[in-house]
Amino acid sequence: MTVVQNEFSISTHGRCDVLDISAQVGRIVAESGVKTGLANISGIGSTLGVTTLEYESGCVADLKRSLEKIAPSNTDYAHNARWGDENGYSHLRSALMGTAKSYPVSGGRLFLGTWQQVVLCDFDDGPRERRVVVTVIGEA
């Protein structure tokens, strides 16, 4: 059994910035030497999310519009009142989406569908440098 953990950083703009991180994750998986197993992708922070979608402008716009309906980016959050900030919505979106996901590894690569990319969503209210940890577990 092989376990490899590596990380990378990525700059974001915040405010529901959706970034394709498939290449960075794929590189870590390939370099791990694991042929069959599982890769866990974890964004570090409480105002971001990790998921998959078809990374194209229409689908990204649909995701942003849906999140705005579910957790609007207004100031009507108890978190904002408690801490005097404006990012209550970003914590809620993160909790709903989740900060980590796991996907199979097959043939030494992340096993995703043709139109499925791994994305990082930064919900916070400004630019950030985000850390992503990738843990690959399996047989070499």
The first five atom37 places (N, CA, C, CB, O) and aatype in JSON, in Angstrom:
{
  "aatype": [12, 16, 19, 19, 5, 2, 6, 13, 15, 9, 15, 16, 8, 7, 1, 4, 3, 19, 10, 3, 9, 15, 0, 5, 19, 7, 1, 9, 19, 0, 6, 15, 7, 19, 11, 16, 7, 10, 0, 2, 9, 15, 7, 9, 7, 15, 16, 10, 7, 19, 16, 16, 10, 6, 18, 6, 15, 7, 4, 19, 0, 3, 10, 11, 1, 15, 10, 6, 11, 9, 0, 14, 15, 2, 16, 3, 18, 0, 8, 2, 0, 1, 17, 7, 3, 6, 2, 7, 18, 15, 8, 10, 1, 15, 0, 10, 12, 7, 16, 0, 11, 15, 18, 14, 19, 15, 7, 7, 1, 10, 13, 10, 7, 16, 17, 5, 5, 19, 19, 10, 4, 3, 13, 3, 3, 7, 14, 1, 6, 1, 1, 19, 19, 19, 16, 19, 9, 7, 6, 0],
  "atom_mask": [
    [1, 1, 1, 1, 1],
    [1, 1, 1, 1, 1],
    [1, 1, 1, 1, 1],
    [1, 1, 1, 1, 1],
    [1, 1, 1, 1, 1],
    [1, 1, 1, 1, 1],
    [1, 1, 1, 1, 1],
    [1, 1, 1, 1, 1],
    [1, 1, 1, 1, 1],
    [1, 1, 1, 1, 1],
    [1, 1, 1, 1, 1],
    [1, 1, 1, 1, 1],
    [1, 1, 1, 1, 1],
    [1, 1, 1, 0, 1],
    [1, 1, 1, 1, 1],
    [1, 1, 1, 1, 1],
    [1, 1, 1, 1, 1],
    [1, 1, 1, 1, 1],
    [1, 1, 1, 1, 1],
    [1, 1, 1, 1, 1],
    [1, 1, 1, 1, 1],
    [1, 1, 1, 1, 1],
    [1, 1, 1, 1, 1],
    [1, 1, 1, 1, 1],
    [1, 1, 1, 1, 1],
    [1, 1, 1, 0, 1],
    [1, 1, 1, 1, 1],
    [1, 1, 1, 1, 1],
    [1, 1, 1, 1, 1],
    [1, 1, 1, 1, 1],
    [1, 1, 1, 1, 1],
    [1, 1, 1, 1, 1],
    [1, 1, 1, 0, 1],
    [1, 1, 1, 1, 1],
    [1, 1, 1, 1, 1],
    [1, 1, 1, 1, 1],
    [1, 1, 1, 0, 1],
    [1, 1, 1, 1, 1],
    [1, 1, 1, 1, 1],
    [1, 1, 1, 1, 1],
    [1, 1, 1, 1, 1],
    [1, 1, 1, 1, 1],
    [1, 1, 1, 0, 1],
    [1, 1, 1, 1, 1],
    [1, 1, 1, 0, 1],
    [1, 1, 1, 1, 1],
    [1, 1, 1, 1, 1],
    [1, 1, 1, 1, 1],
    [1, 1, 1, 0, 1],
    [1, 1, 1, 1, 1],
    [1, 1, 1, 1, 1],
    [1, 1, 1, 1, 1],
    [1, 1, 1, 1, 1],
    [1, 1, 1, 1, 1],
    [1, 1, 1, 1, 1],
    [1, 1, 1, 1, 1],
    [1, 1, 1, 1, 1],
    [1, 1, 1, 0, 1],
    [1, 1, 1, 1, 1],
    [1, 1, 1, 1, 1],
    [1, 1, 1, 1, 1],
    [1, 1, 1, 1, 1],
    [1, 1, 1, 1, 1],
    [1, 1, 1, 1, 1],
    [1, 1, 1, 1, 1],
    [1, 1, 1, 1, 1],
    [1, 1, 1, 1, 1],
    [1, 1, 1, 1, 1],
    [1, 1, 1, 1, 1],
    [1, 1, 1, 1, 1],
    [1, 1, 1, 1, 1],
    [1, 1, 1, 1, 1],
    [1, 1, 1, 1, 1],
    [1, 1, 1, 1, 1],
    [1, 1, 1, 1, 1],
    [1, 1, 1, 1, 1],
    [1, 1, 1, 1, 1],
    [1, 1, 1, 1, 1],
    [1, 1, 1, 1, 1],
    [1, 1, 1, 1, 1],
    [1, 1, 1, 1, 1],
    [1, 1, 1, 1, 1],
    [1, 1, 1, 1, 1],
    [1, 1, 1, 0, 1],
    [1, 1, 1, 1, 1],
    [1, 1, 1, 1, 1],
    [1, 1, 1, 1, 1],
    [1, 1, 1, 0, 1],
    [1, 1, 1, 1, 1],
    [1, 1, 1, 1, 1],
    [1, 1, 1, 1, 1],
    [1, 1, 1, 1, 1],
    [1, 1, 1, 1, 1],
    [1, 1, 1, 1, 1],
    [1, 1, 1, 1, 1],
    [1, 1, 1, 1, 1],
    [1, 1, 1, 1, 1],
    [1, 1, 1, 0, 1],
    [1, 1, 1, 1, 1],
    [1, 1, 1, 1, 1],
    [1, 1, 1, 1, 1],
    [1, 1, 1, 1, 1],
    [1, 1, 1, 1, 1],
    [1, 1, 1, 1, 1],
    [1, 1, 1, 1, 1],
    [1, 1, 1, 1, 1],
    [1, 1, 1, 0, 1],
    [1, 1, 1, 0, 1],
    [1, 1, 1, 1, 1],
    [1, 1, 1, 1, 1],
    [1, 1, 1, 1, 1],
    [1, 1, 1, 1, 1],
    [1, 1, 1, 0, 1],
    [1, 1, 1, 1, 1],
    [1, 1, 1, 1, 1],
    [1, 1, 1, 1, 1],
    [1, 1, 1, 1, 1],
    [1, 1, 1, 1, 1],
    [1, 1, 1, 1, 1],
    [1, 1, 1, 1, 1],
    [1, 1, 1, 1, 1],
    [1, 1, 1, 1, 1],
    [1, 1, 1, 1, 1],
    [1, 1, 1, 1, 1],
    [1, 1, 1, 1, 1],
    [1, 1, 1, 0, 1],
    [1, 1, 1, 1, 1],
    [1, 1, 1, 1, 1],
    [1, 1, 1, 1, 1],
    [1, 1, 1, 1, 1],
    [1, 1, 1, 1, 1],
    [1, 1, 1, 1, 1],
    [1, 1, 1, 1, 1],
    [1, 1, 1, 1, 1],
    [1, 1, 1, 1, 1],
    [1, 1, 1, 1, 1],
    [1, 1, 1, 1, 1],
    [1, 1, 1, 0, 1],
    [1, 1, 1, 1, 1],
    [1, 1, 1, 1, 1]
  ],
  "atom_positions": [
    [[0.86, -1.18, 0.0], [0.0, 0.0, 0.0], [0.9, 1.24, 0.0], [-0.98, 0.0, 1.24], [1.83, 1.35, 0.8]],
    [[0.61, 2.14, -0.9], [1.35, 3.39, -1.01], [0.45, 4.55, -0.6], [1.89, 3.6, -2.46], [-0.72, 4.61, -0.98]],
    [[1.01, 5.48, 0.17], [0.3, 6.7, 0.53], [1.23, 7.87, 0.22], [-0.14, 6.7, 2.06], [2.35, 7.93, 0.72]],
    [[0.75, 8.78, -0.62], [1.52, 9.96, -0.99], [0.65, 11.19, -0.75], [2.0, 9.89, -2.49], [-0.53, 11.21, -1.11]],
    [[1.25, 12.2, -0.13], [0.51, 13.45, 0.09], [1.36, 14.61, -0.39], [0.13, 13.62, 1.61], [2.54, 14.72, -0.06]],
    [[0.73, 15.47, -1.17], [1.41, 16.64, -1.69], [0.4, 17.78, -1.73], [2.04, 16.37, -3.11], [-0.8, 17.55, -1.61]],
    [[0.89, 18.99, -1.9], [-0.02, 20.13, -1.95], [0.46, 21.15, -2.97], [-0.14, 20.78, -0.56], [1.6, 21.13, -3.43]],
    [[-0.46, 22.03, -3.32], [-0.14, 23.16, -4.19], [-0.95, 24.35, -3.74], [-0.42, 22.83, -5.69], [-1.95, 24.22, -3.04]],
    [[-0.51, 25.52, -4.16], [-1.23, 26.77, -3.87], [-1.77, 27.34, -5.16], [-0.32, 27.81, -3.16], [-1.21, 27.13, -6.24]],
    [[-2.87, 28.06, -5.04], [-3.48, 28.69, -6.2], [-4.07, 30.04, -5.78], [-4.57, 27.77, -6.83], [-4.7, 30.15, -4.73]],
    [[-3.85, 31.04, -6.6], [-4.38, 32.38, -6.33], [-5.81, 32.47, -6.84], [-3.5, 33.47, -6.98], [-6.12, 32.02, -7.94]],
    [[-6.67, 33.07, -6.02], [-8.08, 33.23, -6.4], [-8.49, 34.69, -6.3], [-8.98, 32.34, -5.51], [-7.8, 35.52, -5.71]],
    [[-9.65, 34.98, -6.88], [-10.21, 36.33, -6.82], [-11.31, 36.45, -5.77], [-10.75, 36.73, -8.18], [-11.74, 37.56, -5.45]],
    [[-11.77, 35.31, -5.23], [-12.87, 35.32, -4.28], [-14.2, 35.58, -4.97], [0.0, 0.0, 0.0], [-14.28, 35.59, -6.19]],
    [[-15.25, 35.8, -4.16], [-16.6, 36.11, -4.67], [-17.1, 35.05, -5.66], [-16.59, 37.47, -5.35], [-17.62, 35.38, -6.72]],
    [[-16.94, 33.78, -5.3], [-17.41, 32.64, -6.1], [-16.54, 32.42, -7.33], [-18.85, 32.86, -6.52], [-17.04, 32.09, -8.41]],
    [[-15.24, 32.6, -7.16], [-14.27, 32.28, -8.21], [-14.22, 30.77, -8.36], [-12.84, 32.88, -7.88], [-14.0, 30.06, -7.37]],
    [[-14.41, 30.26, -9.58], [-14.4, 28.83, -9.84], [-13.2, 28.53, -10.74], [-15.74, 28.35, -10.5], [-13.11, 29.05, -11.85]],
    [[-12.28, 27.69, -10.24], [-11.03, 27.41, -10.94], [-10.87, 25.92, -11.21], [-9.84, 27.94, -10.14], [-11.1, 25.1, -10.32]],
    [[-10.47, 25.58, -12.41], [-10.19, 24.19, -12.78], [-8.82, 23.82, -12.21], [-10.22, 24.0, -14.34], [-7.81, 24.4, -12.59]],
    [[-8.8, 22.84, -11.3], [-7.54, 22.4, -10.7], [-7.19, 20.98, -11.14], [-7.62, 22.49, -9.17], [-6.35, 20.33, -10.51]],
    [[-7.83, 20.49, -12.19], [-7.61, 19.13, -12.65], [-6.16, 18.84, -13.01], [-8.48, 18.85, -13.85], [-5.65, 17.77, -12.68]],
    [[-5.48, 19.78, -13.67], [-4.09, 19.55, -14.09], [-3.17, 19.4, -12.88], [-3.61, 20.7, -14.97], [-2.33, 18.5, -12.86]],
    [[-3.32, 20.27, -11.88], [-2.47, 20.19, -10.69], [-2.72, 18.88, -9.94], [-2.73, 21.4, -9.76], [-1.78, 18.22, -9.51]],
    [[-3.99, 18.51, -9.78], [-4.33, 17.26, -9.09], [-3.82, 16.07, -9.9], [-5.86, 17.15, -8.87], [-3.23, 15.14, -9.35]],
    [[-4.04, 16.11, -11.2], [-3.6, 15.02, -12.07], [-2.1, 14.8, -12.03], [0.0, 0.0, 0.0], [-1.63, 13.66, -12.07]],
    [[-1.34, 15.89, -11.95], [0.12, 15.78, -11.88], [0.55, 15.09, -10.59], [0.76, 17.18, -11.98], [1.42, 14.23, -10.61]],
    [[-0.07, 15.46, -9.47], [0.26, 14.83, -8.19], [-0.09, 13.35, -8.22], [-0.49, 15.54, -7.04], [0.68, 12.52, -7.73]],
    [[-1.25, 13.01, -8.77], [-1.65, 11.6, -8.87], [-0.65, 10.83, -9.72], [-3.07, 11.47, -9.47], [-0.21, 9.75, -9.33]],
    [[-0.28, 11.36, -10.88], [0.66, 10.68, -11.77], [2.02, 10.48, -11.11], [0.82, 11.46, -13.07], [2.64, 9.42, -11.25]],
    [[2.49, 11.5, -10.41], [3.8, 11.43, -9.75], [3.8, 10.53, -8.52], [4.26, 12.8, -9.37], [4.86, 10.15, -8.04]],
    [[2.62, 10.2, -8.0], [2.53, 9.37, -6.79], [2.97, 7.93, -7.03], [1.11, 9.38, -6.26], [3.41, 7.25, -6.11]],
    [[2.86, 7.47, -8.27], [3.17, 6.09, -8.59], [2.03, 5.13, -8.32], [0.0, 0.0, 0.0], [2.14, 3.94, -8.64]],
    [[0.93, 5.61, -7.75], [-0.23, 4.76, -7.47], [-0.93, 4.46, -8.79], [-1.21, 5.45, -6.45], [-1.27, 5.36, -9.56]],
    [[-1.16, 3.16, -9.05], [-1.84, 2.74, -10.28], [-3.34, 2.55, -10.06], [-1.22, 1.43, -10.8], [-4.14, 2.88, -10.93]],
    [[-3.71, 2.03, -8.9], [-5.11, 1.79, -8.56], [-5.35, 2.2, -7.12], [-5.5, 0.29, -8.78], [-4.65, 1.75, -6.22]],
    [[-6.33, 3.07, -6.91], [-6.58, 3.5, -5.55], [-7.57, 4.64, -5.49], [0.0, 0.0, 0.0], [-8.58, 4.65, -6.19]],
    [[-7.25, 5.6, -4.63], [-8.16, 6.7, -4.35], [-7.35, 7.97, -4.15], [-9.04, 6.4, -3.11], [-6.28, 7.95, -3.54]],
    [[-7.87, 9.09, -4.66], [-7.26, 10.4, -4.44], [-8.26, 11.28, -3.71], [-6.81, 11.06, -5.8], [-9.41, 11.4, -4.12]],
    [[-7.8, 11.87, -2.63], [-8.62, 12.82, -1.88], [-8.07, 14.21, -2.14], [-8.64, 12.49, -0.35], [-6.87, 14.45, -1.98]],
    [[-8.95, 15.13, -2.53], [-8.58, 16.52, -2.79], [-9.24, 17.36, -1.71], [-9.01, 16.98, -4.24], [-10.47, 17.36, -1.58]],
    [[-8.43, 18.08, -0.94], [-8.94, 18.84, 0.19], [-8.47, 20.28, 0.12], [-8.51, 18.2, 1.52], [-7.27, 20.55, 0.14]],
    [[-9.41, 21.2, 0.03], [-9.1, 22.63, 0.11], [-9.01, 23.03, 1.56], [0.0, 0.0, 0.0], [-9.85, 22.65, 2.37]],
    [[-7.99, 23.8, 1.9], [-7.77, 24.2, 3.29], [-8.44, 25.55, 3.52], [-6.24, 24.27, 3.62], [-8.06, 26.56, 2.93]],
    [[-9.44, 25.55, 4.38], [-10.16, 26.78, 4.7], [-11.64, 26.54, 4.87], [0.0, 0.0, 0.0], [-12.15, 25.49, 4.47]],
    [[-12.33, 27.5, 5.45], [-13.76, 27.34, 5.73], [-14.63, 28.2, 4.81], [-14.05, 27.7, 7.18], [-15.83, 28.36, 5.06]],
    [[-14.03, 28.75, 3.75], [-14.81, 29.57, 2.82], [-14.53, 29.17, 1.37], [-14.48, 31.06, 3.01], [-14.56, 30.0, 0.46]],
    [[-14.27, 27.88, 1.16], [-14.06, 27.38, -0.19], [-14.76, 26.05, -0.35], [-12.55, 27.24, -0.51], [-15.23, 25.47, 0.63]],
    [[-14.82, 25.56, -1.57], [-15.43, 24.26, -1.84], [-14.66, 23.54, -2.92], [0.0, 0.0, 0.0], [-13.98, 24.16, -3.74]],
    [[-14.78, 22.21, -2.92], [-14.19, 21.36, -3.94], [-15.29, 20.48, -4.49], [-13.01, 20.5, -3.37], [-16.06, 19.89, -3.74]],
    [[-15.37, 20.41, -5.82], [-16.36, 19.56, -6.47], [-15.9, 19.26, -7.89], [-17.77, 20.23, -6.47], [-14.78, 19.6, -8.28]],
    [[-16.76, 18.62, -8.66], [-16.51, 18.44, -10.1], [-17.68, 19.02, -10.88], [-16.3, 16.94, -10.45], [-18.82, 19.06, -10.4]],
    [[-17.37, 19.45, -12.07], [-18.39, 19.86, -13.02], [-17.74, 19.96, -14.39], [-19.06, 21.2, -12.61], [-16.52, 19.89, -14.5]],
    [[-18.54, 20.13, -15.41], [-17.99, 20.4, -16.73], [-17.53, 21.85, -16.71], [-19.05, 20.13, -17.89], [-18.35, 22.77, -16.63]],
    [[-16.23, 22.04, -16.77], [-15.68, 23.39, -16.63], [-15.79, 24.13, -17.96], [-14.2, 23.33, -16.16], [-14.87, 24.14, -18.77]],
    [[-16.92, 24.75, -18.15], [-17.16, 25.62, -19.31], [-18.02, 26.77, -18.82], [-17.86, 24.84, -20.5], [-18.72, 26.64, -17.82]],
    [[-17.96, 27.89, -19.51], [-18.55, 29.13, -19.0], [-20.03, 29.03, -18.64], [-18.37, 30.21, -20.02], [-20.46, 29.61, -17.65]],
    [[-20.8, 28.3, -19.41], [-22.22, 28.16, -19.11], [-22.47, 27.4, -17.82], [0.0, 0.0, 0.0], [-23.28, 27.81, -17.0]],
    [[-21.77, 26.3, -17.65], [-21.95, 25.49, -16.44], [-21.45, 26.24, -15.21], [-21.21, 24.14, -16.58], [-22.06, 26.17, -14.14]],
    [[-20.33, 26.95, -15.35], [-19.8, 27.76, -14.24], [-20.8, 28.85, -13.87], [-18.44, 28.38, -14.62], [-21.04, 29.09, -12.68]],
    [[-21.39, 29.51, -14.86], [-22.39, 30.55, -14.59], [-23.62, 29.95, -13.91], [-22.81, 31.25, -15.91], [-24.18, 30.56, -13.0]],
    [[-24.04, 28.75, -14.34], [-25.19, 28.09, -13.71], [-24.9, 27.75, -12.25], [-25.56, 26.82, -14.48], [-25.77, 27.92, -11.39]],
    [[-23.68, 27.28, -11.97], [-23.3, 26.98, -10.6], [-23.35, 28.24, -9.74], [-21.9, 26.35, -10.55], [-23.9, 28.23, -8.63]],
    [[-22.77, 29.32, -10.24], [-22.76, 30.58, -9.49], [-24.17, 31.09, -9.23], [-21.95, 31.65, -10.24], [-24.47, 31.55, -8.13]],
    [[-25.03, 31.01, -10.24], [-26.41, 31.48, -10.09], [-27.16, 30.62, -9.07], [-27.14, 31.45, -11.44], [-27.93, 31.15, -8.26]],
    [[-26.94, 29.32, -9.1], [-27.6, 28.42, -8.15], [-27.14, 28.68, -6.71], [-27.33, 26.96, -8.52], [-27.95, 28.7, -5.79]],
    [[-25.84, 28.88, -6.53], [-25.33, 29.17, -5.19], [-25.86, 30.5, -4.67], [-23.79, 29.19, -5.2], [-26.11, 30.65, -3.47]],
    [[-26.02, 31.46, -5.56], [-26.56, 32.76, -5.14], [-28.01, 32.61, -4.66], [-26.5, 33.77, -6.32], [-28.43, 33.33, -3.75]],
    [[-28.77, 31.68, -5.25], [-30.14, 31.43, -4.81], [-30.17, 30.7, -3.48], [-30.91, 30.63, -5.86], [-31.0, 30.99, -2.62]],
    [[-29.26, 29.74, -3.3], [-29.24, 28.91, -2.09], [-28.7, 29.69, -0.89], [-28.41, 27.65, -2.32], [-29.26, 29.63, 0.2]],
    [[-27.59, 30.41, -1.1], [-26.95, 31.18, -0.02], [-26.56, 32.54, -0.58], [-25.68, 30.41, 0.55], [-25.41, 32.75, -0.96]],
    [[-27.51, 33.48, -0.64], [-27.27, 34.79, -1.25], [-26.12, 35.55, -0.59], [-28.54, 35.63, -1.18], [-25.89, 35.46, 0.61]],
    [[-25.42, 36.3, -1.41], [-24.26, 37.08, -0.91], [-24.71, 38.43, -0.36], [-23.22, 37.29, -2.03], [-24.21, 39.48, -0.77]],
    [[-25.65, 38.38, 0.57], [-26.1, 39.61, 1.23], [-25.55, 39.65, 2.65], [-27.66, 39.7, 1.24], [-24.72, 38.82, 3.02]],
    [[-25.98, 40.59, 3.42], [-25.43, 40.75, 4.78], [-26.33, 40.2, 5.88], [-25.16, 42.21, 5.04], [-26.07, 40.42, 7.06]],
    [[-27.37, 39.52, 5.5], [-28.34, 39.03, 6.48], [-27.92, 37.68, 7.07], [-29.73, 38.91, 5.84], [-28.65, 36.69, 6.95]],
    [[-26.74, 37.64, 7.7], [-26.23, 36.42, 8.32], [-25.8, 36.73, 9.75], [-25.06, 35.83, 7.51], [-25.17, 37.76, 10.01]],
    [[-26.13, 35.84, 10.66], [-25.73, 36.02, 12.06], [-24.21, 36.08, 12.19], [-26.29, 34.87, 12.93], [-23.68, 36.78, 13.05]],
    [[-23.51, 35.34, 11.34], [-22.03, 35.37, 11.35], [-21.52, 36.8, 11.12], [-21.46, 34.43, 10.26], [-20.59, 37.24, 11.8]],
    [[-22.12, 37.51, 10.19], [-21.7, 38.88, 9.9], [-21.9, 39.79, 11.12], [-22.47, 39.45, 8.69], [-21.04, 40.59, 11.46]],
    [[-23.04, 39.64, 11.76], [-23.34, 40.46, 12.93], [-22.38, 40.15, 14.09], [-24.79, 40.24, 13.38], [-21.94, 41.04, 14.81]],
    [[-22.08, 38.88, 14.25], [-21.19, 38.47, 15.34], [-19.77, 38.95, 15.14], [-21.19, 36.97, 15.48], [-19.13, 39.41, 16.09]],
    [[-19.25, 38.85, 13.91], [-17.84, 39.14, 13.65], [-17.61, 40.48, 12.95], [-17.26, 38.05, 12.82], [-16.46, 40.88, 12.76]],
    [[-18.67, 41.16, 12.56], [-18.51, 42.46, 11.91], [-17.92, 42.37, 10.52], [0.0, 0.0, 0.0], [-17.27, 43.3, 10.05]],
    [[-18.13, 41.24, 9.86], [-17.63, 41.11, 8.49], [-18.78, 40.83, 7.53], [-16.57, 39.98, 8.39], [-19.95, 40.9, 7.93]],
    [[-18.48, 40.53, 6.31], [-19.52, 40.39, 5.28], [-19.46, 39.04, 4.56], [-19.39, 41.51, 4.27], [-19.96, 38.93, 3.45]],
    [[-18.86, 38.01, 5.18], [-18.67, 36.76, 4.43], [-19.44, 35.58, 5.01], [-17.21, 36.42, 4.39], [-19.04, 34.42, 4.83]],
    [[-20.53, 35.85, 5.69], [-21.35, 34.76, 6.22], [-21.78, 33.79, 5.14], [0.0, 0.0, 0.0], [-21.77, 32.57, 5.35]],
    [[-22.16, 34.31, 3.98], [-22.58, 33.46, 2.87], [-21.47, 32.52, 2.43], [-23.02, 34.32, 1.69], [-21.75, 31.39, 2.02]],
    [[-20.22, 32.95, 2.5], [-19.11, 32.12, 2.02], [-18.92, 30.9, 2.92], [-17.81, 32.94, 1.95], [-18.59, 29.82, 2.43]],
    [[-19.12, 31.05, 4.22], [-19.01, 29.92, 5.14], [-20.15, 28.94, 4.9], [-19.03, 30.41, 6.59], [-19.94, 27.72, 4.93]],
    [[-21.35, 29.45, 4.65], [-22.49, 28.59, 4.39], [-22.32, 27.81, 3.09], [-23.78, 29.41, 4.34], [-22.58, 26.61, 3.04]],
    [[-21.87, 28.48, 2.02], [-21.64, 27.8, 0.74], [-20.59, 26.71, 0.89], [-21.19, 28.81, -0.34], [-20.73, 25.62, 0.33]],
    [[-19.54, 27.0, 1.65], [-18.49, 26.01, 1.89], [-19.04, 24.79, 2.62], [-17.35, 26.63, 2.7], [-18.74, 23.65, 2.25]],
    [[-19.85, 25.03, 3.64], [-20.43, 23.93, 4.4], [-21.34, 23.08, 3.52], [-21.21, 24.46, 5.6], [-21.36, 21.85, 3.65]],
    [[-22.1, 23.71, 2.63], [-23.01, 22.98, 1.76], [-22.29, 22.19, 0.68], [-23.98, 23.95, 1.11], [-22.67, 21.06, 0.38]],
    [[-21.24, 22.77, 0.09], [-20.5, 22.09, -0.97], [-19.5, 21.09, -0.41], [-19.78, 23.1, -1.84], [-19.33, 20.0, -0.96]],
    [[-18.86, 21.44, 0.67], [-17.81, 20.58, 1.23], [-16.44, 21.02, 0.74], [0.0, 0.0, 0.0], [-16.28, 21.51, -0.38]],
    [[-15.45, 20.83, 1.59], [-14.09, 21.27, 1.27], [-13.21, 20.15, 0.74], [-13.46, 21.87, 2.48], [-12.05, 20.4, 0.4]],
    [[-13.72, 18.93, 0.68], [-12.92, 17.8, 0.2], [-13.79, 16.8, -0.55], [-12.2, 17.1, 1.37], [-14.97, 16.63, -0.25]],
    [[-13.19, 16.16, -1.54], [-13.85, 15.1, -2.3], [-12.81, 14.04, -2.62], [-14.52, 15.65, -3.6], [-11.62, 14.33, -2.7]],
    [[-13.27, 12.79, -2.81], [-12.39, 11.69, -3.19], [-12.86, 11.1, -4.51], [-12.34, 10.6, -2.09], [-14.06, 11.0, -4.77]],
    [[-11.88, 10.7, -5.34], [-12.17, 10.14, -6.65], [-11.26, 8.94, -6.88], [-11.98, 11.2, -7.76], [-10.16, 8.89, -6.32]],
    [[-11.69, 7.98, -7.7], [-10.85, 6.81, -7.95], [-9.62, 7.14, -8.79], [-11.67, 5.75, -8.64], [-9.61, 8.09, -9.58]],
    [[-8.59, 6.34, -8.58], [-7.39, 6.37, -9.41], [-7.35, 5.03, -10.14], [-6.08, 6.62, -8.56], [-7.46, 3.98, -9.52]],
    [[-7.18, 5.08, -11.46], [-7.11, 3.87, -12.27], [-6.07, 4.09, -13.36], [-8.5, 3.51, -12.88], [-6.06, 5.13, -14.02]],
    [[-5.22, 3.12, -13.55], [-4.18, 3.24, -14.58], [-3.21, 4.38, -14.29], [0.0, 0.0, 0.0], [-2.61, 4.94, -15.2]],
    [[-3.06, 4.72, -13.02], [-2.14, 5.79, -12.64], [-2.67, 7.19, -12.87], [0.0, 0.0, 0.0], [-1.92, 8.16, -12.78]],
    [[-3.97, 7.3, -13.17], [-4.58, 8.61, -13.42], [-5.87, 8.75, -12.63], [-4.86, 8.81, -14.92], [-6.5, 7.76, -12.24]],
    [[-6.25, 10.0, -12.4], [-7.54, 10.28, -11.79], [-8.62, 9.78, -12.75], [-7.72, 11.81, -11.46], [-8.59, 10.13, -13.94]],
    [[-9.55, 8.98, -12.26], [-10.57, 8.36, -13.11], [-11.83, 9.22, -13.09], [-10.88, 6.91, -12.65], [-12.68, 9.06, -12.22]],
    [[-11.93, 10.13, -14.06], [-13.07, 11.04, -14.18], [-13.71, 10.86, -15.55], [-12.63, 12.51, -13.98], [-13.12, 10.3, -16.46]],
    [[-14.95, 11.35, -15.67], [-15.64, 11.31, -16.95], [-15.05, 12.32, -17.92], [0.0, 0.0, 0.0], [-14.31, 13.22, -17.53]],
    [[-15.39, 12.17, -19.18], [-14.86, 13.01, -20.25], [-15.08, 14.5, -19.97], [-15.51, 12.65, -21.57], [-14.18, 15.31, -20.21]],
    [[-16.24, 14.86, -19.45], [-16.58, 16.27, -19.23], [-16.54, 16.64, -17.76], [-17.95, 16.58, -19.79], [-17.18, 17.6, -17.35]],
    [[-15.8, 15.89, -16.98], [-15.75, 16.09, -15.53], [-14.38, 16.63, -15.13], [-16.06, 14.77, -14.78], [-13.36, 15.96, -15.29]],
    [[-14.36, 17.84, -14.6], [-13.13, 18.43, -14.1], [-13.26, 18.71, -12.6], [-12.79, 19.73, -14.88], [-14.35, 18.97, -12.1]],
    [[-12.12, 18.66, -11.91], [-12.08, 18.99, -10.49], [-11.95, 20.51, -10.38], [-10.91, 18.25, -9.74], [-11.07, 21.1, -11.01]],
    [[-12.82, 21.13, -9.59], [-12.78, 22.58, -9.45], [-12.69, 22.99, -7.99], [-14.01, 23.2, -10.1], [-13.2, 22.32, -7.09]],
    [[-12.03, 24.11, -7.78], [-11.98, 24.78, -6.48], [-12.84, 26.03, -6.6], [-10.5, 25.14, -6.06], [-12.69, 26.81, -7.54]],
    [[-13.74, 26.21, -5.66], [-14.6, 27.39, -5.62], [-14.2, 28.22, -4.4], [-16.12, 26.99, -5.56], [-14.26, 27.74, -3.27]],
    [[-13.79, 29.46, -4.64], [-13.45, 30.35, -3.53], [-14.63, 31.29, -3.31], [-12.12, 31.15, -3.83], [-14.92, 32.14, -4.15]],
    [[-15.29, 31.12, -2.18], [-16.49, 31.89, -1.88], [-16.22, 33.15, -1.08], [-17.46, 31.04, -1.13], [-17.11, 33.99, -0.93]],
    [[-15.01, 33.31, -0.55], [-14.74, 34.43, 0.36], [-14.87, 35.77, -0.36], [-13.35, 34.29, 0.96], [-15.07, 35.82, -1.57]],
    [[-14.76, 36.86, 0.4], [-15.08, 38.18, -0.13], [-13.9, 38.91, -0.76], [-15.64, 39.02, 0.97], [-13.99, 40.11, -1.03]],
    [[-12.8, 38.22, -0.99], [-11.66, 38.87, -1.63], [-10.63, 37.85, -2.09], [0.0, 0.0, 0.0], [-10.77, 36.66, -1.84]],
    [[-9.6, 38.33, -2.77], [-8.55, 37.43, -3.27], [-7.87, 36.69, -2.13], [-7.51, 38.22, -4.06], [-7.72, 37.21, -1.02]],
    [[-7.46, 35.47, -2.42], [-6.77, 34.64, -1.44], [-5.72, 33.79, -2.16], [-7.77, 33.74, -0.67], [-5.78, 33.57, -3.37]],
    [[-4.76, 33.33, -1.39], [-3.84, 32.29, -1.84], [-4.34, 31.02, -1.15], [-2.3, 32.62, -1.48], [-4.24, 30.89, 0.07]],
    [[-4.87, 30.09, -1.92], [-5.49, 28.89, -1.36], [-4.55, 27.69, -1.44], [-6.8, 28.58, -2.1], [-3.82, 27.52, -2.41]],
    [[-4.59, 26.87, -0.4], [-3.82, 25.63, -0.37], [-4.75, 24.46, -0.63], [-3.08, 25.47, 0.98], [-5.87, 24.4, -0.11]],
    [[-4.27, 23.53, -1.45], [-5.01, 22.3, -1.76], [-4.09, 21.13, -1.46], [-5.51, 22.28, -3.26], [-2.97, 21.08, -1.96]],
    [[-4.57, 20.2, -0.65], [-3.8, 19.01, -0.3], [-4.4, 17.82, -1.04], [-3.8, 18.77, 1.25], [-5.61, 17.61, -1.02]],
    [[-3.53, 17.05, -1.71], [-3.96, 15.87, -2.44], [-3.29, 14.66, -1.78], [-3.58, 15.98, -3.96], [-2.07, 14.58, -1.69]],
    [[-4.12, 13.71, -1.33], [-3.62, 12.48, -0.72], [-4.03, 11.33, -1.62], [-4.18, 12.28, 0.73], [-5.21, 11.15, -1.92]],
    [[-3.03, 10.56, -2.06], [-3.26, 9.44, -2.97], [-2.92, 8.14, -2.22], [-2.4, 9.58, -4.3], [-1.83, 8.01, -1.66]],
    [[-3.86, 7.2, -2.21], [-3.71, 5.94, -1.48], [-4.01, 4.81, -2.45], [-4.65, 5.88, -0.23], [-5.02, 4.85, -3.16]],
    [[-3.15, 3.81, -2.47], [-3.45, 2.65, -3.31], [-2.24, 1.8, -3.58], [0.0, 0.0, 0.0], [-1.22, 1.88, -2.89]],
    [[-2.38, 0.98, -4.61], [-1.34, 0.04, -5.02], [-0.52, 0.63, -6.16], [-1.95, -1.31, -5.44], [-1.06, 1.15, -7.13]],
    [[0.79, 0.53, -6.02], [1.71, 1.02, -7.07], [1.86, 0.0, -8.19], [3.09, 1.35, -6.47], [2.59, 0.24, -9.15]]
  ]
}
